Amino acid sequence: MKVMVNSKLQIKNVTKVFSGNKGSNVLALDNTNLTILPNEFITILGPSGCGKSTLLRIVAGLEEQTTGQVFLDEQEVHGPSSNRGMVFQAYSLFPWLTVEENIQFGLKHKELSTEERNEIVSNYIELVQLKGFERHYPRQLSGGMQQRVAIARALANDPEILLLDEPFGALDNQTRTLMQELLLEIWEKSHKTILFITHDVEESIYLANRVVVMTSRPGKIKADIPIELEHPRPYSIKVEPRFLAYKEQLTELIREESLKAMLEVK
């Protein structure tokens, strides 16, 4: 199958069927196609149950597609790998490890000296603004701080792409705002390719340079919208007319799909 040269990630004709009760099957994803270029920040929006998280898990290698293929740097994806960093909504930290030990966890499997590992950990602790909390345990941290550790741990392995599944969904509004600003700052510094799942329209616009909208189940790509807003991107941009125009467009697209989903249930 032909793969687009210079793409970072290609999702080609991916479908996913889950086995339901009494032998019935549920088509979660249907002929889904998406190409992501190096250093892009892509957010994926869609109504509940449209398969956003399933698609991300397939890219991560945590779920196997029924048909279709996924390519990272022109190599087909088969199972999990350190070249894909994953951050979940649940913080998924090891409670018995300190902040620096959690971040260092994946580095133990790499051929690095102790000095090299310590330097990487120190750099990411500074990047996610947790200086002074190196020896704290997860239970001693707020939700936002725990999620910063999770992001630092994923980045410390130097993945080719960072995959985030509604990572700020459990945070209060103020903390979520601060985390959005921090993630943008990290992206602007690290130049990582990011694929970010969210149900929040404002969040999707503020973070991304492309917003991908999925249909109601079975999920496939409904729209792929470039976000032509400058970087660095101030938080105040959320009240500007051009931002509000994107918000109106995306809200209507999601509304259409949510109404379809409701009618199908009836």
C-alpha positions, 0 to 999 in steps of 0.5 A: 500500500502506498505511503505518503512520503514525508508524512509522520503518521498515516492512518489508511482505511482503518475500520474497527469492529467490536463483538457485541452481546449475543453475537452482534457486532458494533462497527466503531470505526469505518474507513478512517483515513488521516495523514499527519505531517512532522511537527503538526499539532492535531486535535480530534473532535467528535460526539461521544462514542464516535471512536476517537479514543479507539482510533488513538489506541490503534495508533498507540498499538494498544488496540488492533484494527479490524482492517486497514493500516497505520504507518509511523515514519513509513513503517507499519505499526504493530503493537506498542513501542517507545516511538509513541508516547501516550498520556491518558486522562487518568494520570497512570503514575506509579504511586510508589515512585517519586516524580523523578523516578516516574519520569526516569522509568522508561529511560532505564531500558535505554543504553544511557549512563546515570548522568545522561538519564539524570540530565534528561529527567532534570530537563523535563522537570524544568520544562513542565515546571516541577522544579523542587518537587523531584522527590514528591510522590504522586499522592502529594501532588495536585491533579494538574501536577500529576498530569505534568509528570505524565507528560514529562514521562512520555516526552523523556523517552523522546517519542516520534509522536505524542498521543494524548487522550483527553488528558485535561478532562478531569481537571478544574477549569483554571488548572485546565487553562494553565495546562493548555498553555503549558502544553502549547509552550512544550510543543513550541519548544520540542517540535514534537508531532502531537495527536490530541483527543478532546471533546472541548471545542475551544480547547481543540482550536486553541491548541491545534494547527489542524482540527479533525472532526469525526462523525457519529458512530461508526466514526470516520473523518467528517472535516479537516480544518486548518487553524490559521492562528499565530504562534506563540498563541496568547490565551486572550485569542479565545475572545477574538472574532477569528477564534469565535468564527472557528468555534461557531463552525466546529460547534455546528459540525459537532451538533450535526453529528450529535443529533444524528447519534440521538436520532439513531438511538430513538 
